[in-house]
Amino acid sequence: MPYSFEIYKDKKEEFRVRFKAPNGEKMFASEGYSSKAAANNAIKSILKNGPGAAVVDNTKAVKKAKKA
């Protein structure tokens, strides 16, 4: 099975998108949308804008304060 986008409804009956790897692992999930059309628009936006998106690494270590 190839990579895929999956549209589903959550417990609140909102439409959500998840991106799945070939092994079935969920790689990411979206916020909830009120319509299936909005969920499809999210997928289109990811496909259009994702390839050029920057990677922001917020895991930089915090420097420890020096002891006086």
For each residue, the residues with C-beta under 8 A, 3 or more apart:
1: 4 22 24
2: 22
3: 19 20 21 22
4: 1 19 20
5: 17 18 19 20 43 46
6: 17 18 19 20
7: 15 16 17 36 39 40 43
8: 15 16 18
9: 13 14 15 16
10: 13 14 16 32
11:
12: 32
13: 9 10
14: 9 10 32 33 34
15: 7 8 9 32 33 34 35 36 38 39
16: 7 8 9 10 29 30 31 32 33 39
17: 5 6 7 29 30 33 39 42 43
18: 5 6 8 26 27 28 29 30
19: 3 4 5 6 26 27 28 29 46
20: 3 4 5 6 24 25 26 27
21: 3 24 25 27
22: 1 2 3
23:
24: 1 20 21
25: 20 21
26: 18 19 20 29
27: 18 19 20 21
28: 18 19
29: 16 17 18 19 26
30: 16 17 18 33 39 42
31: 16
32: 10 12 14 15 16
33: 14 15 16 17 30 36 38 39 42
34: 14 15 38
35: 15 38 39
36: 7 15 33 39 40
37: 40 41
38: 15 33 34 35 41 42
39: 7 15 16 17 30 33 35 36 42 43
40: 7 36 37 43 44
41: 37 38 44 45
42: 17 30 33 38 39 45 46
43: 5 7 17 39 40 46 47
44: 40 41 47 48
45: 41 42 48 49
46: 5 19 42 43 49 50
47: 43 44 50
48: 44 45
49: 45 46 52 53
50: 46 47 53
51:
52: 49
53: 49 50
54:
55:
56:
57: 60
58:
59:
60: 57
61:
62:
63:
64:
65:
66:
67:
68:
